[in-house]
Amino acid sequence: MSEAIYGSTNPKESLDKDSVQRFGSMVELDLEKEAYYRELHANVWEGVQAKIHECNIRNYNIFVAPINGKKYLFSFFEYVGTDLEADMGKFPQDEETLRWWKETDPCQKRVEGTPDGEQWLGLERVFYQA
């Protein structure tokens, strides 16, 4: 991977004026389980939505893209809290989230390069415009 290049349209997070951190990630979608995955996300459980909000995540989106006969999920969210590690640590402690992951994780296939212990591969931001 090339080294990050920062400029006026790709500032370091510490230079962002609004202090919102933005995250993108990706994972492969299991084609045999796509319909179930879409069904789950058409009606995300209230407890899961509440935990996402409690953990200071806003504007959370998941997109699907067909590429070379496979489908990939791309997520984007904004983090508005002050302690990312603490907030992210709440998810694996939450029973409703764990039940949700038991439903969604089998619908996904980790992509090459995803760190051990993670489901989604984090993406590097190369452009930002408020």
N, C-alpha and C positions, 0 to 999 in steps of 0.2 A: 504494500500500500504506500502511496506517495505521502510525503509529509504535508500536513495541513498548511494552507496559505490563507492568511487573514487580510482583510481589507475593509473598505467602507460597506460593502454588501455581504461580507462574511466576517463580522466581528467576533473576537473571542467572547465567550459567554460573559466574562468579567467586564466587558466593555458595553454590553447591551444596556440601553438606557432604562428599559422597563423591568429589569431584573427577573424576567420570566425565562425559565430554561425550557428549551424545546428538544424533544426526543423523537427520533424515528427508528423503526426496527422492522425486521422482516423475518418470515418463516414460510416454508412451503406448506401449501394446503393439500391434504390427502384428498384426491379427487373422488374416491369412493365414499368419503364422509362429508363432502362439500354441502350437500343439502341439509344435513343435520347441523353443521356449523352455522349455516345461514339462518336456520330456524332458531337456534340458540340466540343468535345475535339480533334477531328480529324482536325478541322479548327478553332482554337481559334481566336477570333477577334483581329485584329491588335492593337486596342486601349487598350485592356486588356493586351496583351503581352507587350506593351510599358509601361503601368503603373507598371506592375510587375518589369520590368527592372529599371524603374525610382526609385522604392522603394527599390532598392539594393538587390533584390532577384535573386539568380543565381541557376543553376542546379535544377530547380523545376521539380519534377516528381510526377506522381500519378499512383499508381498500384492498381489492383483489385485482390481480393482473395476470392474464394468461401469457406465458412466455415459453416458446418451444415445446408445446404440448404439456406443460405443467402449469400450475397456478400458484401464485405467491401472494401472501398477505403482507401488506405494508401498513404499519401503524404510525400514527403521529399523535403526540400529546404535548401539552404545556404544563410545566410544573411551577406552581406559584408559592410553594412553601419556602422554608428557610433551612430545613434539615432533610435533605433528600434521602440519605441513608436510613434515618429513623422512620420516615414515612414509608419507604419501600419495604422496610423490615416488618411493617404491620400486616402486609398481605399474607405471608406464610403463617402468620399467627391467627388468621381469621378463618373460622370453620366454613363459612359460606363461600369464601374465595377458594378454599381448598376443594370444596365440592364442585365448584365451577370449573376449576382447572382439571378435575378428573373427567369432566365432560368434554372440555375444549382441547386439552393437550393431545388426546389420541387422534384428533382431526388434523393435527399438524405434524410436519416432519422437519426436524432441525436442519438448517442448511450448514454446509461446510464452513468452518471458521467460527461457529457459535461456541462461546466459552462453556466449559464444563459447568453443569449446574444451572444453565440458563436455557430457556426454550427459544427465545427470539434473538436474532443477531442485531446488535446495535449498529446504526448507520451514522456516518459522518456527515454533518451539515456542511454544504459548500456555498449556500446562498441564503440570505435572509433580507426581507423587506417588510417593515412594519406597515 
